[in-house]
C-alpha cells in the first residue's frame, strides 16, 4: 500500500490568498473613493450650469404650455364673437353685430380680422356708407397676412360695388386672374369680367366666357342660369346637357322635374330602305 500524500495546507499559501483578497478590497475602495471625488468635483464645477439648464428647460416648457392654452382661449373667444356677430346679422340686429365685429377688426388674427372687415363693409354698403365699405374692401384685398380666399372675395365685392364707377379695364385687370375655370371664384369673377367686356362692346370676349360659366357645374345654379341666358342672347351656346337644362328650368319654375326624352327607336331590320 502506497504511503498517503500529505494534504495539510501550506501556511504560506493561506497567507498569500488572504493578502490578495485584502489587496483587492483595498483597490476597490480606492477606486470608489476616486469616482466619488471626481463626481463631487464635477458637480462643484458644472452643477450650477446643469441646474440653470434644467431651470431654463422647465421654464421654457411651462411657457409653451401657457402660450398654447392662452392662444386656444383667445381663438375660442374670437370664434364666439364672430358667431355672435353673424347671428346678430342674420336676425337683423345690426347694432349688436357692429359692436361684436368692431373689436375683431383690430384685435383678431388675420382670418378673424378679415372676416370682421368684410362683414363691416357689407353693413356699410347696406347703410349706404359706400366710402367706408370701399375702404374696408381695399384694406382686406391688400392685406398680405389675410387668407387668400378673403383677399380674393374682397376684390370681387369691391369691383361689384364700384362696377358703375370704375372703367371696364380696371375691373378686367383686377378680376381676370380669378376668372379662370377651376378656380373657386370663377363664377363671380368671370361674370363681372364678362360684364366689363360687354361695356367695352367686346361681345366676342363676353359671350364665350358667359357660356363657359354656364356650363361649369361647380358654379352656383343661379349664376349659371343668368350667364346661360346672357350667352344665348349673344348667340353663344351655353347648354352642355339639354335634358339636364330642361329639368333645371322646370325646377326653377316650380314644376315637376321633366323626364328625359327617350332616344328615337332604331329602325327595324326588316323595314325597307327609303
KEGU-359153 format. One record per atom (N, C-alpha, C, CB): residue in one letter; x, z, y. Coordinates in steps of 0.2 Angstrom, whole numbers, plus 5000, padded with zeros to 4 digits. Atoms other than C-alpha are relative to their C-alpha. Glycine has a CB too. Layout:
N
AXZY/...
//
This chain:
274
X500450004994/X500050005000/X500450005006/X499550065000/X499650004994/X500749955017/X499950055005/X499949935003/X500149944996/X501050085029/X499549985006/X500750025003/X500550024995/X499650095043/X500450005007/X499550065001/X499750024993/X500050025061/X499850065005/X499949935002/X500249954995/X500150155075/X499649975005/X500750035002/X500450034995/X498750115086/X499950055006/X499349994998/X500049964994/X499050255099/X500149975006/X500550064998/X499950044994/X498850185116/X500650035004/X499450015005/X499449994996/X500450175127/X499850035006/X500449945001/X500149974993/X500350295142/X500249965005/X500350075000/X499850044995/X501250175152/X499549945002/X500749964999/X500550054999/X499950035149/X499350035004/X499849974993/X500649974997/X498450155154/X500250015007/X499950074996/X499949994993/X499350195170/X500049945004/X500750045001/X500050064997/X499650015174/X499349975002/X500449954996/X500750025000/X497749975171/X499750045006/X499650014994/X500349964995/X497250125182/X500249985007/X500150074999/X499750024994/X498450075196/X499749935003/X500750005000/X500350064998/X497749895196/X499350005002/X500149954993/X500749994998/X495949955197/X500050035007/X499750044995/X500049974993/X496450065212/X500249955005/X500550064999/X499850054995/X497349925220/X499449955002/X500649964997/X500550054999/X495849805218/X499450035004/X499749984993/X500549974996/X494649935225/X500250015008/X499950074998/X499749994993/X495849965240/X500049935004/X500750024999/X500050074997/X495949775243/X499349985003/X500349954996/X500750014998/X494049765243/X499850045006/X499550014994/X500249964994/X493849905256/X500449975006/X500250074998/X499750034994/X495149825267/X499749945002/X500849994998/X500350074999/X494349655266/X499350025004/X499949964994/X500649984997/X492649735270/X500150035007/X499650054996/X499949974993/X493349835285/X500249945005/X500650054999/X499850054996/X494149675291/X499449965003/X500649954997/X500650044999/X492549575290/X499550045006/X499649994994/X500449964995/X491649715299/X500350005007/X499950074998/X499650004993/X492949725313/X499949935003/X500750014999/X500050064997/X492849535315/X499349995003/X500149954995/X500750004998/X490949545316/X499850045007/X499550024995/X500149964994/X491049685329/X500349975006/X500350074999/X499750044995/X492249585339/X499649945003/X500749984998/X500450054998/X491149435339/X499450025004/X499849964994/X500649984996/X489649525344/X500150035007/X499650064996/X499849984994/X490549605358/X500249945005/X500650055000/X499850064996/X491249435364/X499449955001/X500649974996/X500550054999/X489749325361/X499350035000/X500149954995/X500749975001/X488249445359/X499649995006/X500150074999/X500450014994/X487749435377/X499749925001/X500450015006/X500250075000/X487749245376/X499449984995/X500649954999/X500550015005/X486749245360/X499350035002/X500250034993/X500649974997/X485549365367/X499649975005/X500150075002/X500350044994/X485249265383/X499749944997/X500649995005/X500250065003/X485049115372/X499350014997/X500449974995/X500649985003/X483649195362/X499550025005/X500150064995/X500549984994/X482849265378/X499749935003/X500350045005/X500250064997/X482849085385/X499549964996/X500649965002/X500450045005/X482149005369/X499350035000/X500350014993/X500649975001/X480749135368/X499649995007/X500150084999/X500450014994/X480349125387/X499849925000/X500550015006/X500250075000/X480348935385/X499449984996/X500549954998/X500650015005/X479148935370/X499450035003/X500250034994/X500649964997/X478049065379/X499749965006/X500250075002/X500250044994/X478048955395/X499649944998/X500649985004/X500350065002/X477548805385/X499350014997/X500449964994/X500649985003/X476148895376/X499550015006/X500050064996/X500549984994/X475448955393/X499849935004/X500450045005/X500150074996/X475648775401/X499549964996/X500649965001/X500550045004/X474648695386/X499350035001/X500250004993/X500749975000/X473248825387/X499749995007/X500150084999/X500250004993/X473248815406/X499749925001/X500550015005/X500250075000/X473148615405/X499449994997/X500649964997/X500750015004/X471748625392/X499550035004/X500150034993/X500649964996/X470748745403/X499949965006/X500250075002/X500250044994/X470948635418/X499749934998/X500749985004/X500350065003/X470548475408/X499250014999/X500349974994/X500749985001/X468948565402/X499650015006/X500050064995/X500449994994/X468448615419/X499949945004/X500450055005/X500250064997/X468648445426/X499549964996/X500749965000/X500550045004/X467648365412/X499350035001/X500250014993/X500749974999/X466248495415/X499849985007/X500150085000/X500250024993/X466248455434/X499849935000/X500650015005/X500250075000/X466148265430/X499349994997/X500549964997/X500650005003/X464748295418/X499450025004/X500050044993/X500549984996/X463848395430/X499849955006/X500250075003/X500150054995/X464048265444/X499649944997/X500749985003/X500450065003/X463448125433/X499350024998/X500449974994/X500749985001/X461948225428/X499650005006/X500050074996/X500450004993/X461548255446/X499949935002/X500550045005/X500150064998/X461748075450/X499449974996/X500649954999/X500550035004/X460648025435/X499350035002/X500150014993/X500749974998/X459248145441/X499949995008/X500150074999/X500150014993/X459448085459/X500250055005/X499349985001/X499749954996/X460248245466/X500649985003/X500050074996/X499450024997/X461448165477/X500550055003/X499949945006/X499649954997/X462048315487/X500450044995/X499550055004/X499749975005/X462448405471/X500649964997/X499550034995/X499550055003/X463348255464/X500650005005/X499849934999/X499450004995/X464448245480/X500450065000/X499749985007/X499649945000/X464848425480/X500450014994/X499550065001/X499549995006/X465548415462/X500549955000/X499549994994/X499550055000/X466448255465/X500550005005/X499649935001/X499650004994/X467248285482/X500750044998/X499750045006/X499449975002/X468548415475/X500449964995/X499950074997/X499650035005/X468948305460/X500449945003/X499549974995/X499650064997/X469548165472/X500750025001/X499649985006/X499349974999/X471048275476/X500350044995/X499950045007/X499749955005/X471248405463/X500049974993/X499650065000/X500050035007/X470848295447/X500649964998/X499449965000/X499550045002/X472048205437/X499949935001/X500150014992/X500150074998/X472248015438/X499449974998/X500649964997/X500750035003/X470747975427/X499450035004/X500050014993/X500649974997/X469648105434/X499949985007/X500150084999/X500050024993/X470148065452/X499749935001/X500750015003/X500350065000/X469747885449/X499349994999/X500449954995/X500750005002/X468147915441/X499650035006/X499850044994/X500349964994/X467648035456/X499949955006/X500350065002/X500050044994/X468147905469/X499549944999/X500749975001/X500550055002/X467147765460/X499350025001/X500149974993/X500749974999/X465647875460/X499850015007/X499950064996/X500149994993/X465847925478/X499949935004/X500650045003/X500050064996/X466047745483/X499349974998/X500549954997/X500750025002/X464347705473/X499550035005/X499950014993/X500449964996/X463547845483/X500049975007/X500150075000/X499950034994/X464247775499/X499649935001/X500749995002/X500450064999/X463547605496/X499350015000/X500249954994/X500749995001/X461847675491/X499850035007/X499950054995/X500249974994/X461847765508/X500249955006/X500450075001/X499850054995/X462447605517/X500650025004/X499449995005/X499349984997/X464147685522/X500549954997/X500250074999/X499650055003/X465047525517/X500750015001/X499849935002/X499349994998/X466647565526/X500350054995/X500150015007/X499849945004/X466847725516/X500149974993/X499650065000/X500050025006/X466447635500/X500649954999/X499349964998/X499550055001/X467647495503/X500750045000/X500149955006/X499449965000/X469047625507/X500150034993/X499950065005/X499949975007/X468747715490/X500149954995/X499350034998/X499850055005/X468747555480/X500749975001/X499549945001/X499350024999/X470347495488/X500550064998/X500149995008/X499549955002/X471147665485/X500150004992/X499750075002/X499949995008/X470747665466/X500349934998/X499350004997/X499750075003/X471247475464/X500750005002/X499649945003/X499250004999/X472947515472/X500350064998/X500050005008/X499749945003/X473247675463/X500449994994/X499550065000/X499650015007/X474647645450/X499950054995/X500749995002/X500049945005/X474347815442/X499349994997/X500150065004/X500750005003/X472447775439/X500049954994/X499549975005/X500050055006/X472047695422/X499849935002/X499550034995/X500150074998/X472047505422/X499249985000/X500449964996/X500750025000/X470247495417/X499650025007/X499650044994/X500349984993/X469747595433/X500249965005/X500150085001/X499750044995/X470847495444/X499649935000/X500849994999/X500350065001/X470047335437/X499350005003/X500049974993/X500749994998/X468247405439/X500050005008/X499850064997/X500049994993/X468647455457/X500149935004/X500550055003/X499950074997/X469247275461/X499449965000/X500649974996/X500650045001/X467747195454/X499450035004/X499750014992/X500549974996/X466547315463/X500149995007/X499950084999/X499850014993/X467447295479/X499849925002/X500850015002/X500150074999/X467347105478/X499249985000/X500449954995/X500750015000/X465547115473/X499650025006/X499750034994/X500349974994/X465147225488/X500149965006/X500250075001/X499850044994/X466047115500/X500049924999/X500850025002/X500050075002/X465646945492/X499849965006/X499549994995/X500250044994/X464746885508/X500450005006/X499350025002/X499649994994/X466046945520/X500749974999/X500150085001/X499350025001/X467746885512/X499949924998/X500350044995/X500050075002/X468246705509/X500049994992/X500649965003/X500050025008/X468046625491/X500750014998/X499649944999/X499450005002/X469846605490/X500350084998/X500549975005/X499849935001/X470146795491/X499650034994/X499750055006/X500349975006/X468846835478/X500349974994/X499249975000/X499750035006/X469646705466/X500750034999/X500049925001/X499449975000/X471346775470/X500050074996/X500450005006/X500049935002/X470946955466/X499750004992/X499650045004/X500449995006/X469746925451/X500249954994/X499349995001/X499850055005/X470446765442/X500450034994/X500449955003/X499749975006/X471646875431/X499650034996/X500650045003/X500549975004/X470146965425/X499549964996/X499750065004/X500550055002/X469046815422/X500349964994/X499849965006/X499750035006/X469846775405/X499750024994/X500850015000/X500349985006/X468946765389/X500450044996/X499849934996/X499749955004/X469346905378/X500250075004/X500649984997/X499949944996/X469647025392/X499450045001/X500449985007/X500749964999/X468447175395/X499649985005/X500250075000/X500550014994/X467847125412/X499949925001/X500450035006/X500150074999/X467746935408/X499349985003/X500149974993/X500750014998/X465846935411/X499950015007/X499550034996/X500149984993/X465847025428/X500449965004/X500150085001/X499550034996/X467446955435/X499849925000/X500750024998/X500150085001/X467046775428/X499449985004/X499949984993/X500650024996/X465346775436/X500150005007/X499450054999/X499850004993/X466046825453/X500449945002/X500350065002/X499650054999/X467346695452/X499749935000/X500649994994/X500450065000/X466146555447/X499650005006/X499550004994/X500450004994/X465046605462/X500449985006/X499750075001/X499650024995/X466546585473/X500249935000/X500750055000/X499850075001/X466946415466/X499349965003/X500149984993/X500650034997/X465146375470/X500049995008/X499350034997/X500050004993/X465346425488/X500549955003/X500250075002/X499550054998/X466846305489/X499749934998/X500750024996/X500350075002/X465746165482/X500449984994/X500149955005/X499650025006/X466846165466/X499550014994/X500650034999/X500449995006/X465446145453/X500449984994/X499449955001/X499750025006/X466646065441/X500450064997/X500549945002/X499749945003/X467546235440/X499550054999/X500550025006/X500549955001/X466046345441/X499649994994/X499550015006/X500450025005/X465046255428/X500350024993/X499849935000/X499749985007/X466246275413/X500150074999/X500749964999/X499949935001/X466646455417/X499350034999/X500350025007/X500749975001/X464746495418/X499849994993/X499549985005/X500250025007/X464546405401/X500450054995/X500149934999/X499649965005/X465946505393/X499850075000/X500850005003/X500349945000/X465246665399/X499450014996/X499950035007/X500650005004/X463546625392/X500150004993/X499649945002/X499950005007/X464246585375/X500450064997/X500449934999/X499649945002/X465346745374/X499650054998/X500550025006/X500449955002/X464446865363/X500250075002/X500049994992/X499749934998/X465547005369/X499850025007/X500750005000/X500249984993/X464746995387/X499350024999/X500049935004/X500749975000/X463147085391/X499549955000/X499950055006/X500550055001/X461547005387/X499749975007/X499450024996/X500350024993/X460847005405/X500549955004/X499950065004/X499650044997/X462446925411/X500049934997/X500850035000/X500050065004/X462446795398/X499349965002/X500050014992/X500650034999/X460646755402/X500049965007/X499450055000/X499950034993/X461046725421/X500449945000/X500250065005/X499550055000/X462546625418/X499849944996/X500750024997/X500350065004/X461646515405/X499549965004/X499650034993/X500450034996/X460346475417/X500349965006/X499550045004/X499650034995/X461546435431/X500449944997/X500550055003/X499650065003/X462646325419/X499549944999/X500450034994/X500450065001/X461146225414/X499849975006/X499450034997/X500250034994/X460646195432/X500649955003/X499850055005/X499450044998/X462446125435/X500149954995/X500650055001/X499950055005/X462246015420/X500550014994/X500249945003/X499549995005/X463346105408/X499650044994/X500650055002/X500349975006/X462846155390/X500350074999/X500149964994/X499849935001/X462846345388/X499750034994/X499950045007/X500349975006/X461946365372/X500549994994/X499349964999/X499650015006/X463046395357/X499650004994/X500550065000/X500549995005/X461646435345/X499349995002/X500250064995/X500750014998/X459946355348/X499550054998/X499849934998/X500549965003/X458946465336/X500150075003/X500150004992/X499949934998/X459846625342/X499850015007/X500850025000/X500250004993/X459546575360/X499250015001/X500249945004/X500850005000/X457646545357/X499850074998/X499749954995/X500249935002/X457546715348/X500150055006/X500450024994/X499949954994/X458346805363/X499549995006/X500749985003/X500550014995/X457146715375/X499450034999/X500049925001/X500649965002/X455646775365/X500050075001/X499949984993/X499949934999/X456346945365/X500050025008/X500650034997/X500049984993/X456646945384/X499349995003/X500549955004/X500750014997/X454846885387/X499550054997/X499849934999/X500549955003/X454147025376/X499649984994/X499550025005/X500450035006/X453546915362/X500450024994/X499949935001/X499649995007/X454046925343/X500549955000/X499549994995/X499450045001/X455646855338/X499849934996/X500550044995/X500150065003/X455546675334/X500349984994/X500149945005/X499750025006/X455846615317/X500449945000/X499449994994/X499650054999/X457246505315/X499749934997/X500750014996/X500350065003/X456746325312/X500349984994/X500149945005/X499750015006/X456846265295/X500349935000/X499449994995/X499750065000/X458046125291/X499649944997/X500750004996/X500550055002/X457245955288/X500249994992/X500249935004/X499950015007/X456945915270/X500449944998/X499350004996/X499650065002/X458145795261/X499549954997/X500650024995/X500550055003/X457345635256/X500150004993/X500249935003/X500050005007/X456845615238/X500449944998/X499349994997/X499550065003/X458045515227/X499649944998/X500350034994/X500450055003/X456545415221/X499749965006/X499450024996/X500350034994/X456045365239/X500349945001/X500050045006/X499750064999/X456345185243/X500450005006/X499549945000/X499650004994/X457645145256/X499649965005/X500749974998/X500350034994/X456945095273/X500449955003/X499750055005/
//
